[in-house]
Amino acid sequence: MLSEIKRFKSHQDKVWSVAFNPATNLLASSSGDHQVHLYAYLNESWTQVASLPQEHKRTVRALAWSPNGSYLATASFDASVGIWEKEDHVHDNWSCTSVLEGHESECKSVAFNNSSTLLASSSRDKSVWIWEVTSGNEPECVSVLMEHTQDVKHVTFHPHSDELLASASYDDTINIYKDDPSDDWYVSSRFKKHSSTVWACEWSPSGHHLVSVSDDLSIIAWNDAGVPTAILNNAHKRSIYTIVWLDENYIATGGADGTLSLWKLGYSDGVITKLVLVESIDKAHGGADINSLAYTPKTKTLASAGDDGSVNLYDYKSE
């Protein structure tokens, strides 16, 4: 179901993040070498087309494109977040139009809402910041959420609701936030089942399901009430860092054991009740950690980022 089609060795250090532009055939990667590279799907093949100007002073830990394709956000260990916009109609001409400062420590994750009007950032300082983003104006912080007791590893907005945000933390929990139009963002649910760091969580494309991965080697599917509907223990041999949905029936995971795993989800009455391993690629990055996964349905391409400094691309064919 997964076949490797390309391997880029364009970075000089660990590749921490990969992200596909939802509106165009562009892929971005970021690294410990402070660089962000862009790749485009041209003439039925992926090709590196650009390297962004070096704006960050330390590792670029995470990337996120806005759903409308107009912005790229970069989160760095230098405690800042960069906002990039396309200068013209050429796909490789992007410039940093804003640098968001306020976090007191390393930034770990960034995510845009469905309307491309809000950006969430998380940090080692235990906080989640929400920024209002509008073209032509400097982004403005509209909320600072201090609801975790440890490093916040990951943030993700609901794919269809601008008023729902999830965060995953070193404190072993997942927080679900809602926006109260008359007041502020607040924690509406706290998901507690993992016994160690929750590295990532992602909603399904429909937004009906949330799946999380953890340092405790488990994958958990949750219902809206924060009750686990499926728990798979020992899904990997070491910490699981990343999860991505390929469609409503399949997810891919990767982590410190260097294995890229593909899982089929089993449903009962519209609820995920089991995960079945259908494919496993050992040493996908030569045995190095897999730090990030991304998928685009436009070309049915899965991307992985590894400690070996490479970005691997796979063609995905569903059953």
C-alpha positions in Angstrom: 0.0 0.0 0.0 3.0 2.2 0.5 5.8 2.4 -2.1 8.8 4.7 -1.8 9.0 7.1 -4.7 11.6 9.7 -3.7 14.3 10.4 -1.0 15.6 13.9 -0.5 18.9 14.4 1.4 18.7 18.2 1.3 19.2 19.0 5.0 22.5 19.0 7.0 20.9 18.0 10.3 17.8 16.2 11.6 14.6 16.8 9.7 12.0 17.7 12.3 8.9 18.5 10.3 7.2 18.0 7.0 3.9 19.6 5.8 2.0 19.7 2.5 0.3 22.9 1.3 -3.4 22.0 1.1 -4.1 24.3 -1.8 -1.1 23.6 -4.0 1.3 20.8 -4.8 4.0 22.1 -2.4 5.8 20.3 0.4 7.9 22.0 3.1 10.5 20.5 5.4 12.3 22.0 8.4 15.5 21.0 10.2 18.0 21.4 12.9 20.1 23.2 10.3 17.8 26.2 10.7 16.6 25.7 7.1 13.2 25.3 5.4 13.1 23.7 2.0 10.3 23.6 -0.5 9.4 20.8 -3.0 6.9 20.9 -5.8 5.1 18.3 -7.8 6.1 19.0 -11.4 5.7 16.8 -14.4 4.5 13.9 -12.3 7.5 14.0 -10.0 8.5 15.8 -6.7 11.4 18.2 -7.1 13.1 20.5 -4.6 12.5 24.1 -5.8 13.6 26.4 -3.1 15.1 27.1 0.3 13.6 29.9 2.3 15.8 32.7 3.7 17.2 31.7 7.1 15.2 33.7 9.6 15.5 31.5 12.7 18.6 31.3 14.9 18.0 27.7 16.0 16.2 24.5 15.0 13.0 25.0 13.0 10.9 22.4 15.0 7.5 22.5 13.2 5.7 23.7 10.1 2.1 24.4 9.3 0.4 25.7 6.1 -2.9 27.6 6.3 -5.8 25.7 4.6 -6.1 28.4 2.0 -2.5 27.9 1.1 -1.5 31.6 1.7 0.6 31.3 4.8 3.4 29.1 6.1 4.1 29.1 9.8 7.5 28.0 11.3 8.0 27.3 15.0 11.6 27.4 16.2 13.7 26.6 19.3 14.6 30.3 19.3 11.2 30.9 20.9 9.8 32.6 17.9 7.2 31.8 15.2 7.7 33.0 11.6 4.8 33.8 9.2 5.6 33.4 5.5 3.6 34.7 2.6 4.1 34.2 -1.2 5.6 37.2 -2.8 4.2 36.6 -6.3 2.7 33.8 -8.4 5.9 31.8 -8.5 5.6 28.9 -6.1 9.1 29.2 -4.7 9.0 32.9 -3.8 8.0 33.1 -0.1 9.2 35.8 2.4 8.9 36.1 6.1 6.4 38.9 6.8 6.1 38.6 10.6 8.1 37.2 13.5 5.8 36.4 16.5 7.5 36.7 19.8 6.2 36.1 23.3 6.9 32.5 24.2 9.6 32.2 26.9 11.2 29.0 25.6 11.4 26.7 22.6 8.4 26.7 20.3 7.3 23.1 19.5 4.2 23.2 17.3 2.0 25.5 15.1 -1.4 25.0 13.5 -3.9 27.1 11.6 -7.7 26.9 11.9 -9.9 25.9 9.1 -10.6 29.5 8.0 -6.9 30.4 8.0 -7.7 33.3 10.4 -6.2 31.9 13.6 -2.8 30.4 14.4 -2.0 28.4 17.5 1.5 28.0 18.8 2.8 25.9 21.7 6.0 25.9 23.6 8.2 24.4 26.2 7.0 27.2 28.5 3.8 25.2 29.0 1.7 27.6 27.1 -0.5 27.7 24.0 -0.9 31.1 22.3 -3.6 31.9 19.7 -2.9 34.6 17.1 -5.2 36.4 14.8 -3.8 36.4 11.3 -5.1 38.7 8.5 -3.3 39.6 5.3 -1.6 43.0 5.4 -1.8 43.3 9.2 0.6 42.2 11.9 -0.7 39.1 13.7 -2.1 39.8 17.1 -2.2 37.5 20.1 -5.8 37.1 21.2 -5.3 34.4 23.9 -2.6 32.8 26.1 -3.6 29.5 27.5 -1.7 28.1 30.5 -3.6 24.9 31.0 -0.8 22.3 31.0 1.8 21.7 33.7 4.6 20.7 31.3 6.0 21.3 27.8 3.2 21.4 25.2 4.4 19.2 22.3 1.6 19.6 19.8 -1.4 21.7 18.8 -4.1 21.0 16.1 -7.3 22.7 15.2 -10.5 20.8 14.4 -10.7 20.4 10.5 -14.2 21.9 10.3 -14.7 24.0 13.4 -12.7 27.2 14.1 -13.8 27.0 17.7 -12.1 23.7 18.6 -8.4 23.3 19.4 -6.5 20.3 20.9 -3.1 20.3 22.6 -0.9 17.4 23.6 1.7 17.6 26.4 4.6 16.2 28.4 2.1 16.1 31.3 0.5 13.0 29.7 -2.8 14.8 28.8 -4.7 16.2 25.9 -6.6 19.4 26.3 -9.6 20.3 24.2 -10.3 24.1 24.0 -13.4 25.9 22.9 -13.8 29.5 22.0 -16.3 31.4 24.0 -17.2 34.4 21.7 -18.2 36.5 24.8 -15.1 35.7 26.8 -12.0 33.6 25.9 -10.8 30.2 25.0 -11.3 27.6 27.8 -10.6 23.9 28.4 -13.8 22.0 27.6 -12.4 18.5 28.1 -9.2 17.0 29.4 -8.3 13.5 28.0 -6.4 11.4 30.5 -5.4 7.8 29.7 -1.7 7.9 28.5 0.9 7.1 31.1 3.6 9.2 29.6 4.2 12.2 27.2 1.6 12.6 24.5 3.6 13.6 21.5 0.8 14.2 19.0 -2.9 14.0 18.4 -4.9 14.5 15.2 -8.5 14.7 14.2 -9.7 12.6 11.3 -10.6 14.3 8.0 -14.3 14.3 8.9 -13.5 15.6 12.4 -15.5 12.8 14.0 -12.5 11.0 15.6 -9.3 12.0 17.5 -6.3 9.7 17.7 -3.2 10.3 19.9 0.3 8.7 20.1 2.6 8.7 23.1 5.9 7.9 24.8 4.0 5.0 26.5 4.1 3.2 23.1 0.3 3.3 22.7 -2.1 4.6 20.1 -5.5 5.7 21.5 -8.7 6.6 19.7 -11.1 8.9 21.6 -14.7 9.9 21.4 -15.9 13.5 21.9 -16.4 12.9 25.6 -12.7 12.0 26.1 -13.4 8.3 26.6 -11.0 5.9 24.8 -12.8 3.7 22.3 -9.7 1.8 21.2 -6.3 1.4 22.8 -3.4 -0.3 21.2 -0.5 -0.9 23.5 3.0 -1.6 22.3 2.2 -0.3 18.9 5.9 0.6 18.4 9.0 -0.5 20.2 10.0 3.0 21.3 8.3 6.4 21.7 5.7 7.3 19.0 6.2 10.8 17.8 3.8 11.4 15.0 0.5 10.3 13.5 -1.2 11.3 10.3 -4.6 10.3 8.7 -4.6 9.1 5.2 -8.4 8.8 5.0 -11.1 7.8 7.5 -9.9 4.2 7.4 -6.1 4.4 7.6 -3.5 6.2 9.8 0.3 6.1 9.7 2.6 6.4 12.7 6.3 6.8 13.3 8.7 7.3 16.1 12.0 6.5 17.8 12.1 2.9 16.6 12.5 4.1 13.0 9.5 2.1 11.8 6.8 3.6 9.6 3.6 1.8 10.4 0.3 1.8 8.5 -2.9 0.9 10.4 -6.4 0.0 9.4 -9.2 1.3 11.7 -12.1 -0.9 12.6 -15.4 0.7 13.3 -18.6 -0.3 15.2 -21.6 2.0 15.2 -19.5 4.8 13.8 -16.9 4.5 16.6 -13.3 3.3 16.2 -13.0 0.1 18.1 -9.7 -1.5 16.8 -6.5 -0.8 15.0 -4.9 -3.5 12.8 -1.4 -3.3 11.4 -1.4 -3.7 7.7 2.1 -2.6 6.7 5.4 -1.9 8.5 8.5 -0.4 7.0 11.4 -1.1 9.3 14.4 1.3 9.2 12.5 3.7 6.9 15.2 6.3 7.6 18.1 3.8 8.1 17.1 3.1 11.7 16.9 6.8 12.6 14.0 8.4 14.4 10.9 9.4 12.4 9.9 12.8 13.7 7.0 13.9 11.4 4.6 12.5 8.9 2.4 14.4 6.4 -0.1 13.3 3.7 -1.7 15.0 0.7 -4.7 13.4 -1.0 -4.1 15.5 -4.1 -1.2 13.2 -5.2 -1.8 10.5 -2.6 1.7 11.1 -1.2 2.9 10.4 2.3 6.0 12.2 3.5 8.3 11.3 6.4 11.0 13.3 8.2 13.9 11.6 9.9 16.9 12.1 12.1 19.0 10.9 9.2 18.5 14.3 7.5 16.2 12.9 4.8 12.7 13.5 3.6 11.1 10.3 2.2 8.1 10.3 -0.1 5.7 7.3 -0.5 2.9 6.6 -2.9 -0.2 5.5 -1.0 -2.8 3.1 -2.5 -5.7 2.1 -0.4 -7.2 -1.3 -0.5 
